[in-house]
């Protein structure tokens, strides 16, 4: 009597006269499972090379990719040293130690590549000694965030905070005055594709946004009615430094709902804002820089006289009614309205959006670091 190796015979092969295939599939499946088991169980112990791999010469340090370094950092201090040495050379028992703080430095070979990703190095100073009080406060907020959520993905933010003291060394064409996120591609004006969804949504809602602007403008430009700012450049904010201006949002319900529908609107930290902005005839605002390069400022033209101009990083542009401009205002920029008084003010709806190269983990960390309540 012939016994099948499987409870599910293949009658088609039997009818055609071919040998049954399941007698071969079972051994192959068992070999595959054995191979997977061996690959998972034969990992080399820490400090030893895998069989068949290249062994490191004694005294050399293993190079760890940037993303994995922060994974190692976020796994906690369970594998840390038993004691640490103080400046006088004495050893402090582990029981008397606080949680070890691990700072970052840049490895030499990565400097040559120009990437300058960060390597955890115990015992290094956590922050430059010449850093300002504001910079130290931001770094303390980053450390607090890392304690809760880990250091994974925080490389560029950590590097940017450590380099805050060198902001004055940046090129005069781009010099954000609050926070510079390194390794972020920057141009003065970004194409529509950078935030196609949000731009198309704003332009589709242009008639409603324009109607609400005209309603609040016709009531009068007065601080008692929600307007703020110096004469010549007055704003009606819906969000100011990450805080919703409730009274103004109630005056513009459709515009407020449009803001909430945007995917990349910065609504939870002090780097973001949104609102109507006026520029009076004959006013020219000299060269200035925005607070950070981690955001883009979107301008929806509402009322744009012909002699209004925006120059960012030496590149001139003009607003157009019903269309959006994506601007990196961390570049040196000037705004001018050279039209006659009868042209009236230039009016735009300004919205701060995340830079498309800022990852989701970095956005969450920046929301925490620049929380308006901190």
Order of alpha helices (4+ residues) and beta strands (2+ residues): alpha-alpha-alpha-beta-beta-beta-alpha-beta-alpha-alpha-beta-alpha-alpha-beta-beta-alpha-alpha-beta-beta-beta-beta-beta-beta-beta-beta-alpha
